[in-house]
Amino acid sequence: MRFQAFWLCLGLLFISINAEFMDDDVEMEDLEENSEETDVNEGELSSEIKYKTPQPIGEVYFAETFDSGRLAGWVLSKAKKDDMDEEISIYDGRWEIEELKENQVPGDRGLVLKSRAKHHAISAVLAKPFIFADKPLIVQYEVNFQDGIDCGGAYIKLLADTDDLILENFYDRTSYIIMFGPDKCGEDYKLHFIFRHKHPKTGVFEEKHAKPPDVDLKKFFTDRKTHLYTLVMNPDDTFEVLVDQTVVNKGSLLEDVVPPINPPKEIEDPSDKKPEEWDERAKIPDPSAVKPEDWDESEPAQIEDSSAVKPAGCPRKIPNPDYFEDDHPFLLTSFSALGLELWSMTSDIYFDNFIICSEKEVADHWAADGWRWKIMIANANEPGVLKQLVAAAEGHPWLWLIYLITAGVPIALITSFCWPRKVKKKYKDTEYKKTDICIPQTKGILEQEGKEEKAALEKPMDLEEEKKQSDGEMLEKEEESEPEEKSEEEIEIIEGQEERNKSNKSGSEDEMKEADESTGSGDGPMKSVRKRRVRKD
């Protein structure tokens, strides 16, 4: 039971820490599955890494590392947001190319959002437009919330390939096809995947939101590490969303988006009106209703009337004039540019290693050459367990109680097991003392014992006979009663006591004889008493 209590407390500690540092549903995959093993000394990791700017392999539509230190091909927006005051409507947020604040990879740089509480907009044209046909779409990039995030986003927009697309005029209402990436407002952590589907009859674009992931996303916003976000859209109308090469969301473009791709076949008739005598009450009592004779109070008071039908034309529906059926929603409108249009209350949001391609192997190779180094250095510089425990308790003081209990229980258990305990002595009556063995007897003591024995011999014989009779009765009772079973330990102790008694008796006899010889002369009766005592023993 003591060991169970120990493991229970230890498990409680790990569960508490796990709530702060680990995500129960999202696990890191081994990065070595997609790259060769690299033997690097963690203590000198940053200085020994030989980083090379990633080079895309295969067909790519867009790739950017920012390692050159220049925003070549990127266009800052000069637009203004509509329906806002002049001071806050402009996109005057500042962008810089910098290394990471922590866990830097020598030679690696990224695009950093530098301003707080300002609008930022920047975009770049793809090498060629992406046309949705028979190839998958893969979009991948890195984000690091270096100072955490209070309120703001780090998502990207893939801008529609239209004739009126001008990057200098890029703003929040610029037509886009896909919006993807992390976003936070208050305590709501999101990972957007939104695509705009064009109505084949009306030509109007409608946003379709993928179902939210079933995992806790908080870690990716708060741990101040660089995370890899990947979107995969397949020609079979399925999608996957990955964080750090682990799937966190997947589904069907037809079934797992809101609102659904295809509209309902029937809609309510907009020209339908309520009758003038319409009673707005949902239910009215029936004045003629009475309880039947077989009424059972234990049954529900009301049940659905299976024979009830709605009056003709109430409420009336008509065929949906805008109804269509799209069985292949993957065939979206093509896009030709990538843009970041963001507002944030936190600065120093880091972006890096954008890539758009059609092969997952190309994206994985790109991540192995770039993002993998950041994770390797971050893991090597991870603080020890003690620092992590202290960091966790800073925001949650109640963890100190868990630490105290977890540390105190093992100490108490070890003390209870190792501390010497007093053994109860079951056989106190059979114990002997050192003072019982070989007690020296002087001449005076022997003379006193002789007098006592002489007095005992002079007692009337009837008393002696009465004693013998009582002893006989006691002996008969003992013979009639069943002997008690003694344990081996009791037998050993009794036998040892008898041996010690024998040795004590022999010692006493020798001492008395020596005392007689040492005295040399004395009264005759005294000597005879001593001899009789020896024979009696």
C-alpha positions in Angstrom: 0.0 0.0 0.0 2.9 2.4 0.7 4.4 1.8 -2.7 1.0 2.3 -4.3 0.6 5.7 -2.5 4.1 6.7 -3.7 3.3 5.9 -7.4 0.0 7.6 -7.1 1.6 10.8 -6.0 4.3 10.5 -8.6 1.7 10.0 -11.3 -0.2 13.1 -10.1 2.9 15.2 -10.4 3.5 14.1 -14.0 -0.1 14.7 -14.9 0.1 18.2 -13.5 3.2 19.0 -15.4 1.9 17.3 -18.5 -1.0 19.8 -18.5 1.5 22.6 -18.9 4.2 21.2 -21.2 2.6 18.5 -23.2 -0.4 18.0 -25.4 -2.4 14.8 -24.8 -3.5 14.5 -28.4 -0.6 15.8 -30.5 2.7 13.9 -30.4 5.9 14.8 -32.2 6.9 12.4 -34.9 10.5 11.3 -35.1 12.2 13.8 -37.5 14.7 11.2 -38.5 12.0 9.5 -40.5 12.3 12.2 -43.1 16.0 13.0 -42.9 19.3 11.4 -42.3 20.5 11.1 -38.7 22.9 13.9 -37.6 25.4 13.3 -34.8 25.8 16.7 -33.1 27.1 17.5 -29.6 24.3 19.3 -27.8 26.7 21.5 -25.8 28.2 23.0 -28.9 25.2 22.5 -31.2 24.8 26.0 -32.6 28.5 26.4 -33.4 28.9 23.0 -35.0 25.8 23.2 -37.3 26.7 23.7 -40.9 23.4 25.2 -42.1 22.7 25.6 -45.7 19.9 27.5 -47.2 17.2 25.0 -48.2 16.9 24.4 -52.0 13.6 23.1 -53.3 13.6 19.9 -55.3 10.9 19.0 -57.9 8.2 21.3 -59.1 7.4 24.2 -56.8 5.1 27.2 -57.3 6.6 29.3 -54.6 9.6 29.0 -52.2 11.1 31.6 -49.8 13.7 31.4 -47.1 14.6 35.1 -46.4 18.2 34.0 -45.9 19.4 36.6 -48.4 18.4 39.4 -46.0 16.4 41.2 -48.7 12.7 41.3 -49.4 13.2 40.6 -53.1 9.9 40.1 -54.8 7.8 41.1 -51.8 5.5 44.1 -52.0 4.4 46.2 -49.1 0.7 47.3 -49.2 -0.1 51.0 -49.5 -3.9 50.4 -49.2 -6.3 51.6 -46.5 -9.0 49.6 -44.8 -12.5 50.7 -45.4 -14.9 52.2 -42.8 -12.1 53.1 -40.4 -10.5 56.3 -39.1 -7.6 57.6 -41.1 -5.1 57.0 -38.4 -5.8 53.3 -38.0 -6.9 52.4 -41.5 -3.5 52.4 -43.1 -1.2 49.4 -43.4 1.8 51.0 -41.7 3.0 48.0 -39.7 6.8 47.4 -40.0 8.4 44.2 -41.3 12.1 43.1 -40.8 14.3 40.2 -41.8 16.0 38.9 -38.6 17.3 35.8 -36.9 15.4 34.2 -34.1 15.7 35.8 -30.7 16.4 32.4 -29.1 17.8 29.1 -30.5 19.3 30.7 -33.5 20.5 28.7 -36.4 23.6 30.4 -37.8 22.8 31.8 -41.2 19.1 31.3 -41.0 16.8 34.3 -41.1 13.0 34.9 -41.3 10.4 37.6 -41.9 9.4 39.3 -38.6 6.3 41.3 -37.8 7.7 44.2 -35.7 4.8 46.5 -34.8 2.1 46.2 -32.1 -1.5 47.3 -32.6 -1.0 48.1 -36.3 -2.1 46.7 -39.6 0.4 44.8 -41.6 0.1 43.7 -45.3 2.8 42.2 -47.5 2.5 39.8 -50.5 4.5 38.2 -53.3 3.7 36.7 -56.7 4.0 32.9 -57.3 6.4 31.6 -59.9 3.3 30.4 -61.7 -0.4 30.2 -60.8 -1.7 27.1 -59.2 -4.5 25.5 -61.1 -6.7 23.0 -59.3 -6.9 19.9 -61.5 -5.4 16.5 -60.9 -2.5 17.4 -58.6 -2.6 17.9 -54.8 -2.0 21.3 -53.3 0.6 21.5 -50.5 1.2 24.7 -48.6 3.8 24.8 -45.8 5.5 27.5 -43.7 6.9 28.1 -40.2 5.7 30.4 -37.4 7.3 31.3 -34.0 5.4 33.6 -31.5 8.7 34.7 -30.0 6.9 36.9 -27.3 3.8 34.7 -27.0 0.6 36.1 -28.5 -2.1 38.2 -26.8 -4.5 38.8 -29.7 -3.6 38.4 -33.4 -3.0 36.0 -36.3 -0.2 34.4 -38.3 -2.3 33.0 -41.2 -1.6 33.4 -44.9 -3.9 34.1 -47.8 -3.6 32.6 -51.3 -4.9 35.4 -53.6 -7.2 34.7 -56.5 -5.7 34.8 -60.0 -7.6 37.8 -61.3 -6.8 40.5 -63.8 -7.4 43.3 -61.3 -4.9 41.9 -58.7 -2.5 44.6 -57.7 -0.2 43.8 -54.8 0.2 47.4 -53.7 -3.5 47.5 -53.1 -3.7 44.3 -51.1 -6.0 44.7 -48.1 -8.6 42.8 -46.1 -11.2 42.7 -48.9 -8.8 41.5 -51.6 -10.2 38.3 -53.1 -8.6 35.2 -51.8 -9.1 31.4 -52.4 -7.6 29.9 -49.3 -6.8 31.2 -45.8 -4.7 29.0 -43.6 -2.8 29.3 -40.4 -2.9 30.0 -36.6 -5.0 32.7 -35.0 -5.8 33.8 -31.5 -8.3 36.1 -29.9 -8.7 36.0 -26.1 -8.5 32.4 -25.0 -9.7 31.1 -28.3 -6.9 29.3 -30.1 -7.6 28.5 -33.8 -6.0 26.9 -36.8 -7.9 28.2 -39.8 -8.6 26.4 -43.0 -11.0 28.4 -45.0 -11.6 28.2 -48.7 -13.9 30.2 -50.9 -16.2 28.2 -53.2 -17.7 29.9 -56.3 -21.4 29.4 -56.8 -21.7 27.9 -60.3 -25.1 29.7 -60.9 -24.7 33.1 -59.3 -20.9 33.4 -59.5 -20.8 34.5 -55.8 -17.9 33.3 -53.6 -18.9 31.7 -50.3 -16.5 30.9 -47.4 -16.4 27.3 -46.3 -14.8 26.7 -42.9 -13.3 23.3 -42.1 -14.3 21.7 -38.8 -11.9 22.8 -36.0 -9.2 20.4 -34.9 -9.9 18.0 -32.0 -6.6 18.8 -30.2 -5.5 21.5 -27.8 -3.6 24.2 -29.8 -2.5 26.3 -26.9 1.0 24.9 -26.8 1.8 26.1 -30.3 1.0 29.7 -29.3 2.8 29.7 -25.9 6.0 27.6 -26.0 7.9 30.1 -28.1 9.2 27.4 -30.4 9.1 27.4 -34.2 6.2 25.3 -35.5 5.6 23.9 -39.0 2.1 24.3 -40.5 1.2 22.2 -43.5 -2.1 22.1 -45.5 -2.7 19.2 -47.9 -5.7 19.3 -50.4 -6.1 16.2 -52.5 -7.9 15.8 -55.9 -10.2 13.2 -54.2 -11.8 16.0 -52.2 -10.1 15.2 -48.9 -7.8 17.4 -46.8 -5.3 17.2 -44.0 -3.9 19.8 -41.6 -0.5 19.0 -40.0 1.5 20.8 -37.2 5.1 19.7 -36.9 4.4 16.9 -39.5 1.7 15.4 -37.3 -1.9 15.3 -38.5 -4.2 17.4 -36.3 -7.3 17.6 -38.6 -8.5 15.8 -41.7 -11.8 15.3 -43.5 -13.8 15.7 -46.6 -14.4 18.9 -48.5 -18.0 17.8 -49.1 -18.9 16.6 -45.5 -16.6 18.3 -43.0 -17.0 22.0 -43.8 -19.6 24.6 -42.7 -21.8 25.6 -44.4 -21.9 22.6 -46.7 -20.8 22.9 -50.3 -24.2 22.0 -51.8 -27.3 24.0 -50.8 -30.7 22.4 -49.8 -33.0 21.3 -52.6 -36.0 23.1 -51.0 -36.3 26.4 -49.2 -39.1 28.1 -47.4 -41.4 30.1 -49.6 -40.5 33.8 -49.1 -44.0 34.7 -50.3 -45.7 32.5 -47.7 -47.7 34.5 -45.1 -49.5 33.6 -41.9 -53.3 33.6 -41.9 -55.0 36.6 -40.3 -56.5 34.5 -37.6 -53.1 32.9 -36.7 -52.6 32.3 -33.0 -49.0 32.9 -32.1 -49.1 30.4 -29.2 -47.2 27.2 -30.1 -49.8 25.1 -28.2 -53.3 25.7 -26.9 -55.3 23.6 -24.5 -58.2 21.6 -25.8 -61.3 22.5 -23.8 -63.1 19.3 -24.7 -60.3 17.1 -23.6 -61.0 14.7 -20.7 -59.0 11.9 -19.2 -59.9 8.4 -20.5 -61.1 5.7 -18.1 -57.8 3.8 -18.6 -55.7 6.8 -17.8 -52.3 5.8 -16.3 -50.7 8.4 -14.1 -47.3 6.7 -14.4 -47.2 7.3 -18.1 -46.1 10.6 -19.7 -48.6 13.4 -19.5 -48.2 14.1 -23.3 -47.2 12.1 -26.3 -46.8 12.8 -30.0 -50.0 12.4 -32.0 -48.9 10.1 -34.8 -52.1 11.0 -36.8 -51.5 14.7 -36.6 -50.7 16.4 -39.9 -49.9 20.0 -40.8 -52.5 22.0 -42.6 -52.1 22.3 -46.3 -49.5 25.0 -47.2 -48.2 25.5 -43.5 -45.3 26.2 -43.6 -44.8 26.1 -47.3 -41.6 25.2 -49.1 -40.6 25.6 -52.7 -37.7 24.2 -54.9 -34.5 26.1 -54.3 -33.9 28.2 -57.5 -30.2 28.4 -56.7 -29.7 24.7 -56.0 -26.7 23.0 -57.5 -24.8 19.8 -56.8 -21.0 20.0 -56.9 -19.5 16.6 -56.5 -15.9 17.8 -56.9 -15.3 20.9 -54.8 -11.5 20.5 -55.1 -11.7 22.3 -58.4 -11.4 25.8 -56.9 -10.5 29.0 -58.6 -6.8 29.2 -59.3 -4.5 31.6 -57.3 -1.3 33.4 -58.2 0.0 35.2 -55.1 0.7 34.7 -51.4 0.0 37.4 -48.9 0.0 38.2 -45.1 -2.7 40.6 -44.0 -2.5 40.8 -40.2 -3.3 42.8 -37.1 -1.6 41.9 -33.9 -1.3 43.2 -30.3 2.0 41.3 -30.0 5.2 42.0 -32.0 8.1 39.9 -33.2 6.0 37.1 -34.9 8.5 35.1 -37.0 7.7 33.6 -40.4 10.0 31.5 -42.5 10.5 28.9 -45.2 7.3 29.3 -47.3 6.7 26.6 -50.0 3.8 25.7 -52.3 4.1 22.5 -54.2 2.2 19.4 -55.3 4.3 16.6 -53.8 4.5 15.8 -50.1 8.1 14.5 -50.5 9.2 17.9 -51.7 7.7 19.6 -48.7 9.2 17.1 -46.3 12.7 17.6 -47.8 12.3 21.3 -47.5 11.4 20.9 -43.8 14.4 18.6 -43.2 16.8 21.2 -44.6 15.3 24.1 -42.6 12.8 23.6 -39.8 14.6 20.5 -38.5 17.7 22.5 -37.4 15.5 24.9 -35.4 13.8 22.1 -33.5 17.1 20.3 -32.9 18.7 23.4 -31.3 15.6 24.2 -29.3 15.4 20.7 -27.9 19.2 20.8 -27.0 18.7 24.1 -25.2 15.6 22.9 -23.3 15.8 23.8 -19.6 16.2 21.0 -17.1 13.4 19.4 -15.2 13.8 21.6 -12.1 13.5 24.8 -14.2 10.5 23.4 -16.0 8.8 22.7 -12.6 9.6 26.2 -11.4 8.3 27.7 -14.6 5.1 25.8 -14.4 4.5 26.9 -10.8 4.9 30.6 -11.7 1.6 30.7 -13.4 0.0 28.0 -11.2 1.0 28.4 -7.5 -1.1 25.4 -6.5 1.6 23.2 -8.2 3.8 23.9 -5.2 1.4 21.8 -3.1 1.7 18.9 -5.5 5.5 19.2 -5.4 5.5 19.2 -1.6 3.2 16.1 -1.4 5.2 14.3 -4.1 8.5 15.0 -2.3 7.2 14.3 1.2 5.5 11.0 0.6 8.7 9.1 -0.5 10.6 10.6 2.5 7.9 9.4 4.9 7.8 5.9 3.3 11.6 5.6 3.4 11.7 6.7 7.0 9.0 4.2 8.0 10.8 1.3 6.3 14.3 2.1 7.4 13.8 3.5 11.0 14.5 0.8 13.7 11.4 -0.3 15.5 11.1 -1.9 19.1 10.2 -5.6 19.0 7.6 -6.6 21.5 8.8 -9.4 23.8 6.2 -12.1 24.0 7.9 -14.2 26.6 8.7 -11.9 29.4 8.2 -14.6 32.0 10.9 -16.8 30.4 13.5 -14.1 30.2 16.5 -14.2 32.4 18.9 -11.5 33.7 22.6 -11.6 33.9 22.2 -11.1 37.7 20.5 -14.5 37.9 23.6 -16.4 36.9 26.4 -17.3 39.4 25.4 -14.9 42.2 28.3 -15.0 44.7 27.2 -16.1 48.2 28.9 -15.1 51.4 29.1 -16.9 54.7 26.5 -14.7 56.3 24.0 -15.4 53.4 24.6 -19.2 53.8 24.0 -19.1 57.5 20.7 -17.2 57.0 19.5 -19.7 54.4 20.4 -22.5 56.9 18.3 -21.0 59.6 15.3 -20.6 57.2 15.6 -24.3 56.1 15.8 -25.5 59.7 12.7 -23.6 60.7 10.9 -25.1 57.7 11.8 -28.6 58.8 10.4 -28.0 62.3 6.9 -27.2 60.9 4.1 -29.7 61.8 3.8 -32.7 59.6 0.1 -32.1 59.0 0.9 -28.9 57.1 3.4 -30.8 55.0 0.8 -33.5 54.2 -1.9 -30.9 53.4 0.6 -29.3 51.0 1.3 -32.7 49.4 -2.4 -33.3 49.0 -3.1 -29.9 47.4 -0.1 -30.5 45.1 -1.5 -33.9 44.2 -4.9 -32.4 43.3 -3.3 -29.8 41.1 -1.2 -32.5 39.4 -4.4 -34.5 38.6 -6.1 -31.4 37.2 -3.0 -30.8 35.0 -3.1 -34.4 33.8 -6.8 -34.1 33.0 -6.4 -30.9 31.0 -5.0 -31.1 27.5 -1.5 -29.8 27.2 -1.1 -26.5 25.4 0.6 -26.5 22.1 3.8 -24.6 22.3 5.5 -23.0 19.3 9.1 -24.0 18.4 10.2 -20.6 19.6 8.6 -21.1 23.1 10.1 -24.6 23.3 13.6 -23.3 22.5 13.2 -20.5 25.1 12.0 -23.0 27.8 14.8 -25.5 27.1 17.4 -22.7 27.3 16.0 -21.6 30.6 16.2 -25.1 32.0 19.8 -25.4 30.9 20.6 -22.1 32.6 18.8 -23.2 35.8 20.8 -26.4 35.9 24.0 -24.5 35.5 22.9 -22.1 38.3 22.1 -25.1 40.6 25.5 -26.7 40.0 27.2 -23.4 40.6 25.3 -22.9 43.8 26.3 -26.4 45.1 29.9 -25.9 44.3 29.9 -22.5 46.0 28.3 -24.0 49.2 30.8 -26.8 49.3 33.6 -24.2 48.9 32.1 -22.1 51.7 32.0 -25.1 54.1 35.6 -25.9 53.4 36.7 -22.3 53.8 35.0 -21.9 57.2 36.9 -24.9 58.6 34.9 -25.1 61.8 31.4 -24.4 62.8 28.3 -25.9 64.4 27.4 -29.4 63.5 23.7 -28.7 62.8 24.6 -26.1 60.3 26.7 -28.6 58.3 24.0 -31.2 58.4 21.5 -28.6 57.1 23.8 -27.8 54.2 24.1 -31.4 53.3 20.4 -32.0 53.4 19.8 -28.9 51.1 22.2 -30.3 48.6 20.4 -33.7 48.7 17.0 -32.0 48.4 18.1 -30.1 45.3 
